[in-house]
Amino acid sequence: MRMNISMRALPLSAVSLLIAYPFGAMAGMDYSSRQEVVNVYSARHYDTDLQLYERFTEDTGIKVNLIEGGSDGLIERIVNEGEFSPADMLITVDAGRLWRAAREGVFQSVDSDVLKARVPAHLREPDGLWFGLSKRARVIVYNRAQGLPDDISRYEDLADARLQDKVCMRSSGNIYNLSLLGSLIEHDGEDAAQQWAAGVVANFRRPPQGNDSAQLRAVAAGECDVSIANTYYIGRFMASEDPADKAVVDGIGVLFPNQDDRGTHVNISGAGVARHAPHRENAIRFLEYLTSDFAQRLFAEGNNEYPVVGEATGPVARLGMFKEDAVNASVLGANQALAVKTFDKAGWQ
């Protein structure tokens, strides 16, 4: 059974019509009176997610109407649509974006015993505005041939002077780096986080550039000795049949930082029920479904992530078990503005 609406399946003219006049609202129709639906705005674009939506429809009879886009664009769209928005749910990536959506009034609070039991407390917003659905760890990667420098086991060690001219990083404006620095601010304090950022900048081999995949390639090629990357990028390389990607995997080592103290920083994909959801109960039912064992496996494997419920499967499982930082993910967004200032002051481009 296919979904009722999907941008992937529509011609450009139809997609444009949906954007200008969302769903049944374009004709002044009472859309809520039609057959059971849930309108999902999603920043995730994976075929496995589509399988989840279809399975949900088969199991419940509730059709999933899907609008896909970038996280920031979808947040802005829901805000602009206001009380007339047809959105029942927003799915997006990174705790910082979830926090931003909550701050903009996109979500409403959900009190669900299922979600409380399934989603760990540190991976959901304290007031039930959003819930983590999958997670990825931000790990230290190093050149396997060179080996891991002595006594490097924590994020904080990346600022050690022994790593001068050895570190590659992506830009400070990247939201993954902002979230990581937000966690450092929370754990170590503003002054220590500022010193850390300045120390890492002093260790740069080259100006920040590229995405996480570029950092992995640079480390494997020996262009630098150490970097950081999200595990789902590593999982993509591990799952690839491309010889060049296999060479990257063979050329790097992976360290889960801070295992002797707070644990490794994790970030999430997550979702919340829209503030003006016209099909609120369906949205809650769908959100609960996304934490089921079946959904968790597909939701995580679609992007080589870790599930928030149960054990890892797929390529990332080969990286092994690790202790994760249990700071509440909402903190990563709350500290985002300060993280921007900290990076700027340190000269991290």
N, C-alpha and C positions, 0 to 999 in steps of 0.2 A: 504494500500500500504506500503510495507516494504522499508527500506533504501537499497541502493545499496551495501554498505560495512559496516559491524559492527564487531568489534573484538569479541563481545559477541557470535555471531552466527557462527564464523569460527573455524575450527579445528586448533590445535596448529601449524601444518605445514603451513597452509595458513596464519596464523597470523605472523609467522616468516618470510614468504616471503614478506608480506606487509612491515614489519619493515625494511628488508634489501633493498627492491626495491619498494619504495612507489608508489602505484597506477600505472598509465599507463607508468610512466617514466622507468619502468624496461625493456621495449622492445623498448625504443626510440620512443614511439608513440607520436603523437601530441594529447595529452589528451584533450586540449582545443577545439579540433574540434569535439569531441564526444558530446553526448546529454548533456543538461544543468545540471551542478552539482555544488555543493559547498563542498569543502574539509575542514572538521572541526576537529581540534585537541582539545580534551576536557579533562580537569581534573575533571569534574563532572561526577558521575556515578549513575544516578537515572533513574528509569523507566519512570518517568514523563517527563524527558528531551527527552527520545525516542519518547514519544507521540507528543511532540512539533515538532520534526524533521519530523515525518510522516505527521503531519497536514500541515506543510510547503510544503512538496512535493505534497500533495493533492491539496493545494490551488494554487501552482505556477508551478508545473511540474518540479521543480528543485530538483534533488535527493541530499540527504545529505550523503556524504561519511564520516564515523566517525572513527577516531582513538582515543582511550582512553589511558590515562596513568597518571602518577604523574605530578604535575605542573613543578617541576624542570627538570624532564626528557624530557617533551615535549618542554620546552624552549630550552634546550640544543640541542634537535634533530633539531628544526627549524634553530637554529644558524648553526649547522653543515651542514645542507642541503643547506644553503646559497641561492644563486639566483635560484637554481634548485629545491627548496622546492615546493612540491605540495600544501602546506598548504595555505588555503584561510583565515582561522580564527583560533585564539587561544582563548579558553574559560578556565579561571582558577579562583582560589579562593584566596582571600586576596589581598588587595591593595598593600601590599609589593611585592607580586609576580608579579602583573601587572606592577608595577614600575620597577622591575628588568627586566622583559621582554622588556619594552620600552627602558631601558638603553642598553640592548643587541642588539637593533636594530631590534627586532622582528616585530614591528608594523609600519604601515604607517598611516598618518593623514587622517581622514575622515571628510568632511564638509557636514553634513546632517541636514537639517532643521527639519526633523522628530526627530532625536536623540537629537538635541538641545532643542526641545520643550518638549520631553518626559522625558529625564533624567536630574534631577536637576544638576546644575552647579558643586556642591561640590562632586558629585558622578561620574564625568567624568574628564578625563585628559584634562588640559586646551587647548592643541593643537589638541585634537580629536584623540589621539593615542589609547585610550581605553575608554569604557563606562561601568558603573556599571549596573548590571542586577538584582541583588537581594542583600539584606543586612541583617545583623544580628547585634544585640546590645550586648555589653559586659557589663553585669550587676553585681551588688553586690548581693550575695545570703547569707542568714543567717539562723541559726537554729531557726525554728519557736517556739519551746518550750522555748528557752532561750530569744527570742525576739531580735529585733535590738538594739544594744547598743545606748545609748543616743547620740544625735548630730552627728550621722554618716549619711551623706547624699551625700558625694562627694568621688571620687576616692582618693583625697588627704587625706581624713580622715582615710584611711587604714593604714597610717603611724603613727597614733596617739598612744601614749604610753598606752592608756587605753585598747588597743587591744593586748597587750603583751601576748604571748602564746595562742592566739585565732585564728590565721590566717593560712589557708591552701592555697597553690598555686601550679600550675604546673611550669615546668622549665622555666628559662629565655630564653632558646633557642627557645621556641615555638613562632611561627610567630605571633600568636594572642597577646601574651604579648609584643612582640617587637613593634607591631603596636600601642597598647595602650600606651606604654611608649613614642613612637614617637609623639603621640598626646599631652602627658603631656609636653614633651620637647618644642613643638610648643607653647603651651598655657602658661606654667609657667616658661620656661627658663631652661637652662642646670643645673644651680646650684640647683634650686628648685627640678628638676627631680631627681638629684643625691641624695638629702636629702630624697626625697620620697622613692626611691628604698631602701636606707639604713634603713629607718624607717620601711618599710614593712618587710624586712629581720629580723629586731630585734623583730618583732611580730610573727614570724613563730612558729607554734606549732610543726612542723615536717619539715624535708628537703623537697624541692619541688619534687613532684612525680605525676605520673599518668596524664591522660587527663582531660578535663573538666567534663566528666561524673564521674570520680573518685572524683573530688572535690565536686560535688553535693552529691554523696553518703556519703562522709566523713562529710559534714555539716549536712545532714539529720540524720546521726547516732550519732551526738554529738561528733565526734572525733575532731572537731574544730567548732568554732562559725561562722566564716565568710570566704568567698572566693569570687572569681569572675568567671563568666562563660558566654559563648556565649548563646544567647537565643535559638538558634536552638537545642542545647543539652537539654535544658529544654523542648522545644517543643517535642522532641523525647520521653522523659519520660512521658509527658502529653498524648501523643498519644498511649502509650503502654498499652496493656491489662495485662501485667505481674504484679502480686501483689507486687513484690519487687520494681518495678519501680513506681507503684502508691504510695507506702510507701515513696519513696524519694520525690515525689511531695508534699505529705501531710506533710513532715518533714521540708520543706524549705519555706522561704519567699524570695521575689524578690524585689529589690530596683533598680529603674532606677536612676543612679547617676547624680549629677550636674544639676538638673532640675531648680534650681534657678539662674543658670548662663549660661554656654556655651551649656549645654545639654549632653546627654549620647553619649559616643564613639560608632560609628558604623563602621563596616567593610563590604566588598562587595565580591560577585562573579562578574566577569566582562569579557568582551571580546573586542578584537580589530581585525581589518583586517590585515592580514599578509603582511609584507613589499613587498614580491615578489608574492603576490596572483595571480595565473593564471586566476581566475574567480572573479575579483575585484567587479564588479557590482552585481553579485550574492551574494557575501559576504556582501556587504552593505545592500542589500535587506533583507538578512537573519537577520542581526544585527538589522535592523529596526523592523522586524517582532518580534524579541524577546522582544521588548518593547510594543507590542500590549497588550490590556487588557487580552485577552485569554492566551497569552504566559506568561505574568507576573504572572497570578494566578498559572499556573502549574509550572512555573520555581521556584517560591518561595515555593509553597507547597511541592515540591519534597524534600526539605531539611528543612522544617519547618522554612523558612526564611520570611523576609518581602519583598514585592515587592518594586521596586524603583518608580513604578507608581501605584497610587491607595492605597486603604486601605488593611490592613492585613486580611488574612483569615486563617482558620485552627487553631490549638492549640495555636499558639503564640498570636493570637488576644485576647485570654482570659487574657493575661498579661496586657492589657490596652494600652492606648495611651501614648506617651512620646515625649518629646522634644529631638531632636538629634543634636549632634555637627555638625556644618556646615563647619568645616575646610575641605579644599579640600583633598580628599583621597590620592592624589599623595604625600602629605606631609608625610604620614605614611611610605612610602617607602624611601623617601629622608632622613628621620631621622633614618632609620634603623641601619646604621653602628654606629651612636652615641649611639643609644639605647643599642646595644650590649656592647659597652665600659662602659656605665653607669651601666648596670646590673653586669658586671664583677667586676667593682670597688666596688660595694656594696656587693659583695660576694653572690649574688643570683645565685645559681647553675642552 
